[in-house]
Amino acid sequence: MPIRVPDELPAVNFLRNENVFVMTSSRAKKHRKSGR
């Protein structure tokens, strides 16, 4: 299950480098609208 974080959070890249599946808020909105 992904961790949803604000787009501007500086830790997003750090978490991705640690192989944590991070979904930014803007990506989550797009994902939700597409019905997936």
PDB file as gemmi writes it, atoms N, CA and C in Angstrom:
CRYST1    1.000    1.000    1.000  90.00  90.00  90.00 P 1                      
ATOM      1  N   MET A   1       0.852  -1.167   0.000  1.00  0.00           N  
ATOM      2  CA  MET A   1       0.000   0.000   0.000  1.00  0.00           C  
ATOM      3  C   MET A   1       0.907   1.242   0.000  1.00  0.00           C  
ATOM      4  N   PRO A   2       0.627   2.187  -0.866  1.00  0.00           N  
ATOM      5  CA  PRO A   2       1.483   3.376  -0.951  1.00  0.00           C  
ATOM      6  C   PRO A   2       1.266   4.330   0.218  1.00  0.00           C  
ATOM      7  N   ILE A   3       2.279   5.111   0.462  1.00  0.00           N  
ATOM      8  CA  ILE A   3       2.180   6.199   1.425  1.00  0.00           C  
ATOM      9  C   ILE A   3       1.841   7.441   0.634  1.00  0.00           C  
ATOM     10  N   ARG A   4       0.748   8.106   1.004  1.00  0.00           N  
ATOM     11  CA  ARG A   4       0.348   9.323   0.291  1.00  0.00           C  
ATOM     12  C   ARG A   4       0.877  10.518   1.072  1.00  0.00           C  
ATOM     13  N   VAL A   5       1.644  11.368   0.391  1.00  0.00           N  
ATOM     14  CA  VAL A   5       2.264  12.524   1.036  1.00  0.00           C  
ATOM     15  C   VAL A   5       2.022  13.782   0.205  1.00  0.00           C  
ATOM     16  N   PRO A   6       2.090  14.951   0.840  1.00  0.00           N  
ATOM     17  CA  PRO A   6       1.963  16.204   0.091  1.00  0.00           C  
ATOM     18  C   PRO A   6       3.077  16.324  -0.945  1.00  0.00           C  
ATOM     19  N   ASP A   7       2.754  16.944  -2.090  1.00  0.00           N  
ATOM     20  CA  ASP A   7       3.715  17.076  -3.190  1.00  0.00           C  
ATOM     21  C   ASP A   7       4.994  17.792  -2.773  1.00  0.00           C  
ATOM     22  N   GLU A   8       4.860  18.787  -1.918  1.00  0.00           N  
ATOM     23  CA  GLU A   8       6.007  19.636  -1.587  1.00  0.00           C  
ATOM     24  C   GLU A   8       6.878  19.082  -0.458  1.00  0.00           C  
ATOM     25  N   LEU A   9       6.550  17.928   0.058  1.00  0.00           N  
ATOM     26  CA  LEU A   9       7.322  17.344   1.147  1.00  0.00           C  
ATOM     27  C   LEU A   9       8.719  16.958   0.655  1.00  0.00           C  
ATOM     28  N   PRO A  10       9.766  17.498   1.286  1.00  0.00           N  
ATOM     29  CA  PRO A  10      11.128  17.208   0.809  1.00  0.00           C  
ATOM     30  C   PRO A  10      11.533  15.738   0.948  1.00  0.00           C  
ATOM     31  N   ALA A  11      10.853  15.004   1.788  1.00  0.00           N  
ATOM     32  CA  ALA A  11      11.237  13.610   2.028  1.00  0.00           C  
ATOM     33  C   ALA A  11      10.787  12.660   0.926  1.00  0.00           C  
ATOM     34  N   VAL A  12      10.012  13.145  -0.046  1.00  0.00           N  
ATOM     35  CA  VAL A  12       9.500  12.259  -1.101  1.00  0.00           C  
ATOM     36  C   VAL A  12      10.648  11.554  -1.816  1.00  0.00           C  
ATOM     37  N   ASN A  13      11.638  12.298  -2.251  1.00  0.00           N  
ATOM     38  CA  ASN A  13      12.763  11.678  -2.969  1.00  0.00           C  
ATOM     39  C   ASN A  13      13.555  10.744  -2.070  1.00  0.00           C  
ATOM     40  N   PHE A  14      13.738  11.111  -0.816  1.00  0.00           N  
ATOM     41  CA  PHE A  14      14.453  10.245   0.122  1.00  0.00           C  
ATOM     42  C   PHE A  14      13.717   8.916   0.281  1.00  0.00           C  
ATOM     43  N   LEU A  15      12.413   8.988   0.472  1.00  0.00           N  
ATOM     44  CA  LEU A  15      11.629   7.762   0.634  1.00  0.00           C  
ATOM     45  C   LEU A  15      11.695   6.897  -0.617  1.00  0.00           C  
ATOM     46  N   ARG A  16      11.616   7.513  -1.780  1.00  0.00           N  
ATOM     47  CA  ARG A  16      11.712   6.747  -3.033  1.00  0.00           C  
ATOM     48  C   ARG A  16      13.074   6.074  -3.152  1.00  0.00           C  
ATOM     49  N   ASN A  17      14.127   6.771  -2.745  1.00  0.00           N  
ATOM     50  CA  ASN A  17      15.466   6.178  -2.787  1.00  0.00           C  
ATOM     51  C   ASN A  17      15.588   4.994  -1.840  1.00  0.00           C  
ATOM     52  N   GLU A  18      14.757   4.971  -0.808  1.00  0.00           N  
ATOM     53  CA  GLU A  18      14.746   3.857   0.145  1.00  0.00           C  
ATOM     54  C   GLU A  18      13.754   2.765  -0.277  1.00  0.00           C  
ATOM     55  N   ASN A  19      13.279   2.844  -1.524  1.00  0.00           N  
ATOM     56  CA  ASN A  19      12.344   1.865  -2.094  1.00  0.00           C  
ATOM     57  C   ASN A  19      10.998   1.826  -1.379  1.00  0.00           C  
ATOM     58  N   VAL A  20      10.562   2.993  -0.885  1.00  0.00           N  
ATOM     59  CA  VAL A  20       9.231   3.123  -0.308  1.00  0.00           C  
ATOM     60  C   VAL A  20       8.320   3.635  -1.413  1.00  0.00           C  
ATOM     61  N   PHE A  21       7.201   2.966  -1.627  1.00  0.00           N  
ATOM     62  CA  PHE A  21       6.266   3.383  -2.668  1.00  0.00           C  
ATOM     63  C   PHE A  21       5.506   4.601  -2.166  1.00  0.00           C  
ATOM     64  N   VAL A  22       5.846   5.763  -2.724  1.00  0.00           N  
ATOM     65  CA  VAL A  22       5.263   7.036  -2.320  1.00  0.00           C  
ATOM     66  C   VAL A  22       4.345   7.526  -3.429  1.00  0.00           C  
ATOM     67  N   MET A  23       3.144   7.923  -3.047  1.00  0.00           N  
ATOM     68  CA  MET A  23       2.211   8.514  -4.001  1.00  0.00           C  
ATOM     69  C   MET A  23       1.925   9.934  -3.530  1.00  0.00           C  
ATOM     70  N   THR A  24       2.277  10.912  -4.369  1.00  0.00           N  
ATOM     71  CA  THR A  24       2.015  12.300  -4.009  1.00  0.00           C  
ATOM     72  C   THR A  24       0.520  12.573  -4.076  1.00  0.00           C  
ATOM     73  N   SER A  25       0.100  13.610  -3.400  1.00  0.00           N  
ATOM     74  CA  SER A  25      -1.325  13.952  -3.365  1.00  0.00           C  
ATOM     75  C   SER A  25      -1.883  14.193  -4.758  1.00  0.00           C  
ATOM     76  N   SER A  26      -1.120  14.882  -5.608  1.00  0.00           N  
ATOM     77  CA  SER A  26      -1.619  15.160  -6.960  1.00  0.00           C  
ATOM     78  C   SER A  26      -1.757  13.872  -7.771  1.00  0.00           C  
ATOM     79  N   ARG A  27      -0.836  12.943  -7.601  1.00  0.00           N  
ATOM     80  CA  ARG A  27      -0.946  11.666  -8.314  1.00  0.00           C  
ATOM     81  C   ARG A  27      -2.127  10.857  -7.782  1.00  0.00           C  
ATOM     82  N   ALA A  28      -2.363  10.935  -6.481  1.00  0.00           N  
ATOM     83  CA  ALA A  28      -3.489  10.205  -5.894  1.00  0.00           C  
ATOM     84  C   ALA A  28      -4.813  10.729  -6.436  1.00  0.00           C  
ATOM     85  N   LYS A  29      -4.911  12.038  -6.627  1.00  0.00           N  
ATOM     86  CA  LYS A  29      -6.139  12.610  -7.177  1.00  0.00           C  
ATOM     87  C   LYS A  29      -6.375  12.110  -8.594  1.00  0.00           C  
ATOM     88  N   LYS A  30      -5.323  12.075  -9.417  1.00  0.00           N  
ATOM     89  CA  LYS A  30      -5.442  11.583 -10.790  1.00  0.00           C  
ATOM     90  C   LYS A  30      -5.845  10.112 -10.789  1.00  0.00           C  
ATOM     91  N   HIS A  31      -5.235   9.353  -9.893  1.00  0.00           N  
ATOM     92  CA  HIS A  31      -5.495   7.918  -9.792  1.00  0.00           C  
ATOM     93  C   HIS A  31      -6.953   7.674  -9.403  1.00  0.00           C  
ATOM     94  N   ARG A  32      -7.457   8.454  -8.471  1.00  0.00           N  
ATOM     95  CA  ARG A  32      -8.828   8.297  -7.996  1.00  0.00           C  
ATOM     96  C   ARG A  32      -9.837   8.662  -9.084  1.00  0.00           C  
ATOM     97  N   LYS A  33      -9.536   9.711  -9.868  1.00  0.00           N  
ATOM     98  CA  LYS A  33     -10.448  10.142 -10.926  1.00  0.00           C  
ATOM     99  C   LYS A  33     -10.556   9.112 -12.038  1.00  0.00           C  
ATOM    100  N   SER A  34      -9.490   8.363 -12.267  1.00  0.00           N  
ATOM    101  CA  SER A  34      -9.503   7.386 -13.358  1.00  0.00           C  
ATOM    102  C   SER A  34     -10.275   6.123 -12.985  1.00  0.00           C  
ATOM    103  N   GLY A  35     -10.658   5.998 -11.719  1.00  0.00           N  
ATOM    104  CA  GLY A  35     -11.460   4.855 -11.292  1.00  0.00           C  
ATOM    105  C   GLY A  35     -10.679   3.601 -11.014  1.00  0.00           C  
ATOM    106  N   ARG A  36      -9.395   3.708 -10.799  1.00  0.00           N  
ATOM    107  CA  ARG A  36      -8.566   2.524 -10.516  1.00  0.00           C  
ATOM    108  C   ARG A  36      -8.601   2.188  -9.057  1.00  0.00           C  
TER     109      ARG A  36                                                      
END                                                                             
